[in-house]
Amino acid sequence: MSEPRYSEPEYSGGAYPPYVPVPAAQQVPQNHPSTIIVLVLGIVSVTVMPLVAPVAWVMGRRALREIDASNGWYTGRSEVMVGYIIGIVVTCLMLAGVVAFAGLMSLVVIAAV
């Protein structure tokens, strides 16, 4: 004698339909929360207030690390990169201006003596 074969019962229109798994909704990558802030700080540091350039630099670096570590979950890398680079450039120009001003003032003091 052979063993009986078991098969799935067919749906006969009873109270419940058969279970069909529904795929989870795919989540769409989103911009990093600091994307716009870093970009705006970079632009503001060039146009209005250069003292925010180091903030754009630090926030941009942190955002870039988080974007790179997110495995594609966060986007906006190019915008963050623009604000980050502007922050670096303006900070360096600001420091060069401070050094030049200090050098000029020392020459004035030496010439006055």
Residue frames as qw, qx, qy, qz and C-alpha x, y, z in Angstrom:
[[0.000, 0.885, 0.465, 0.000, 0.00, 0.00, 0.00],
 [0.396, 0.390, -0.022, 0.831, 1.19, 3.47, -0.78],
 [0.182, -0.408, -0.477, 0.757, 1.03, 6.36, 1.59],
 [0.207, 0.836, 0.507, 0.044, -1.74, 8.88, 1.07],
 [0.386, 0.239, 0.087, 0.887, -0.73, 12.17, -0.49],
 [0.109, -0.757, -0.453, 0.459, -1.69, 15.36, 1.19],
 [0.314, 0.390, 0.306, 0.810, -2.30, 18.47, -0.81],
 [0.056, 0.104, 0.250, -0.961, -3.45, 21.98, -0.07],
 [0.261, 0.576, 0.755, -0.175, -7.19, 22.19, 0.21],
 [0.184, 0.391, 0.437, 0.789, -8.70, 24.25, -2.54],
 [0.131, 0.165, 0.316, -0.925, -10.48, 27.47, -1.67],
 [0.024, 0.430, 0.875, 0.221, -14.13, 26.79, -1.83],
 [0.135, -0.546, -0.257, -0.786, -15.40, 30.29, -1.19],
 [0.533, -0.517, -0.622, 0.250, -15.71, 29.86, 2.56],
 [0.296, -0.913, -0.228, 0.163, -15.42, 32.52, 5.22],
 [0.294, -0.801, 0.329, 0.404, -11.73, 33.33, 4.67],
 [0.727, 0.648, -0.226, -0.029, -9.71, 33.46, 1.45],
 [0.898, -0.060, -0.124, 0.419, -6.29, 31.81, 1.40],
 [0.376, -0.819, 0.100, 0.422, -3.39, 33.79, 2.86],
 [0.674, 0.574, 0.095, 0.455, -1.42, 35.65, 0.24],
 [0.518, -0.508, -0.105, 0.680, 1.59, 37.55, 1.60],
 [0.273, 0.942, 0.158, 0.114, 1.63, 41.21, 0.62],
 [0.668, 0.210, -0.153, 0.697, 5.07, 42.63, -0.10],
 [0.328, -0.684, -0.272, 0.592, 6.14, 45.40, 2.24],
 [0.323, 0.937, 0.124, 0.043, 5.98, 48.85, 0.76],
 [0.714, 0.177, -0.059, 0.675, 9.36, 49.89, -0.49],
 [0.262, -0.863, -0.154, 0.404, 10.69, 52.87, 1.34],
 [0.534, 0.758, 0.056, 0.370, 12.06, 55.61, -0.85],
 [0.597, -0.111, -0.212, 0.766, 15.43, 57.13, 0.06],
 [0.081, -0.951, -0.294, -0.055, 15.13, 60.61, 1.50],
 [0.305, 0.736, -0.258, 0.547, 17.34, 63.66, 1.84],
 [0.527, -0.137, -0.573, 0.612, 19.52, 63.80, 4.92],
 [0.224, -0.850, -0.460, 0.126, 17.91, 66.09, 7.53],
 [0.359, -0.699, 0.068, 0.615, 20.91, 68.46, 7.46],
 [0.571, 0.324, 0.484, 0.579, 21.14, 68.79, 3.68],
 [0.125, 0.846, 0.304, 0.420, 19.40, 72.13, 3.29],
 [0.467, -0.872, -0.016, 0.148, 20.87, 73.54, 6.52],
 [0.667, -0.323, 0.328, 0.586, 24.45, 72.88, 5.41],
 [0.437, 0.466, 0.454, 0.622, 23.83, 74.32, 1.96],
 [0.089, -0.924, -0.257, -0.268, 22.18, 77.47, 3.34],
 [0.570, -0.755, 0.095, 0.310, 24.95, 77.96, 5.93],
 [0.647, -0.039, 0.384, 0.658, 27.55, 77.69, 3.18],
 [0.255, 0.658, 0.404, 0.582, 25.78, 80.25, 1.02],
 [0.315, -0.930, -0.173, -0.077, 25.19, 82.58, 3.97],
 [0.674, -0.533, 0.148, 0.489, 28.86, 82.36, 4.92],
 [0.512, 0.199, 0.383, 0.743, 29.86, 83.62, 1.47],
 [0.067, 0.667, 0.411, 0.618, 27.27, 86.37, 1.16],
 [0.364, -0.817, -0.150, -0.422, 26.39, 87.72, 4.60],
 [0.551, -0.730, 0.339, -0.222, 28.16, 86.27, 7.63],
 [0.604, 0.466, -0.643, 0.073, 31.48, 84.42, 7.24],
 [0.254, -0.434, 0.718, -0.482, 31.45, 83.40, 10.92],
 [0.851, 0.019, 0.329, -0.409, 29.00, 80.56, 10.13],
 [0.620, 0.537, -0.546, -0.170, 31.48, 78.94, 7.71],
 [0.048, 0.346, -0.904, 0.248, 33.04, 76.68, 10.36],
 [0.597, 0.091, 0.586, -0.540, 29.56, 75.53, 11.34],
 [0.782, 0.471, -0.132, -0.386, 28.83, 74.60, 7.71],
 [0.365, 0.536, -0.761, 0.030, 32.17, 72.78, 7.60],
 [0.194, -0.201, 0.874, -0.397, 31.52, 70.72, 10.75],
 [0.675, 0.248, 0.446, -0.533, 27.86, 69.97, 10.01],
 [0.683, 0.544, -0.333, -0.355, 28.71, 69.12, 6.39],
 [0.224, 0.435, -0.869, 0.077, 31.39, 66.65, 7.42],
 [0.381, -0.018, 0.801, -0.462, 29.05, 64.95, 9.87],
 [0.718, 0.411, 0.193, -0.527, 26.25, 64.77, 7.29],
 [0.550, 0.547, -0.581, -0.245, 28.61, 63.32, 4.67],
 [0.013, -0.279, 0.935, -0.219, 29.69, 60.58, 7.08],
 [0.519, 0.184, 0.658, -0.514, 26.07, 59.73, 7.86],
 [0.694, 0.521, -0.112, -0.483, 25.09, 59.72, 4.18],
 [0.400, 0.497, -0.763, -0.105, 27.99, 57.42, 3.31],
 [0.097, -0.147, 0.926, -0.334, 27.14, 55.07, 6.19],
 [0.595, 0.186, 0.364, -0.692, 23.42, 54.92, 5.35],
 [0.367, 0.037, 0.889, 0.273, 23.80, 52.44, 2.45],
 [0.006, -0.259, -0.631, -0.731, 21.70, 54.57, 0.13],
 [0.141, -0.664, -0.709, 0.192, 18.98, 55.45, 2.63],
 [0.069, -0.827, -0.133, 0.542, 19.97, 59.15, 2.67],
 [0.578, 0.537, 0.308, 0.531, 20.44, 61.26, -0.43],
 [0.054, -0.994, -0.074, -0.060, 21.51, 64.88, -0.89],
 [0.779, -0.296, 0.108, 0.542, 25.24, 64.20, -0.92],
 [0.470, 0.428, 0.223, 0.739, 25.95, 66.78, -3.64],
 [0.184, -0.860, -0.165, -0.445, 24.13, 69.57, -1.81],
 [0.712, -0.685, 0.025, 0.153, 25.93, 68.75, 1.43],
 [0.762, 0.002, 0.170, 0.624, 29.24, 68.62, -0.44],
 [0.247, 0.691, 0.179, 0.655, 28.67, 72.12, -1.87],
 [0.416, -0.863, -0.033, -0.285, 27.95, 73.58, 1.58],
 [0.852, -0.420, 0.084, 0.302, 30.88, 71.66, 3.08],
 [0.664, 0.231, 0.162, 0.693, 33.39, 72.91, 0.48],
 [0.025, 0.800, 0.122, 0.588, 32.11, 76.48, 0.73],
 [0.634, -0.770, -0.021, -0.065, 32.52, 76.24, 4.51],
 [0.825, -0.209, 0.118, 0.512, 36.12, 75.08, 4.16],
 [0.474, 0.471, 0.185, 0.720, 37.03, 77.77, 1.61],
 [0.172, -0.844, -0.108, -0.497, 35.43, 80.63, 3.54],
 [0.744, -0.657, 0.002, 0.121, 36.97, 79.46, 6.84],
 [0.763, -0.033, 0.142, 0.630, 40.43, 79.34, 5.25],
 [0.261, 0.625, 0.178, 0.714, 39.95, 82.78, 3.69],
 [0.432, -0.849, -0.114, -0.280, 38.74, 84.13, 7.02],
 [0.802, -0.491, 0.064, 0.335, 41.78, 82.71, 8.84],
 [0.621, 0.243, 0.178, 0.724, 44.10, 84.10, 6.15],
 [0.008, -0.795, -0.175, -0.581, 42.47, 87.50, 6.62],
 [0.632, -0.774, -0.036, -0.022, 42.98, 87.33, 10.39],
 [0.799, -0.221, 0.138, 0.542, 46.65, 86.40, 9.93],
 [0.424, 0.489, 0.217, 0.730, 47.14, 89.17, 7.35],
 [0.248, -0.867, -0.148, -0.407, 45.44, 91.69, 9.62],
 [0.741, -0.640, 0.032, 0.200, 47.61, 90.62, 12.58],
 [0.726, 0.044, 0.188, 0.660, 50.73, 90.89, 10.42],
 [0.199, 0.687, 0.220, 0.663, 49.72, 94.32, 9.18],
 [0.458, -0.859, -0.096, -0.210, 49.00, 95.51, 12.71],
 [0.797, -0.428, 0.080, 0.418, 52.39, 94.24, 13.91],
 [0.554, 0.317, 0.200, 0.744, 54.08, 96.17, 11.08],
 [0.092, -0.825, -0.185, -0.526, 52.20, 99.31, 12.09],
 [0.664, -0.746, -0.025, 0.045, 53.24, 98.88, 15.72],
 [0.780, -0.160, 0.150, 0.586, 56.87, 98.25, 14.76],
 [0.375, 0.526, 0.229, 0.728, 56.87, 101.29, 12.43],
 [0.284, -0.875, -0.174, -0.352, 55.36, 103.48, 15.15],
 [0.747, -0.610, -0.003, 0.266, 58.17, 102.68, 17.57]]
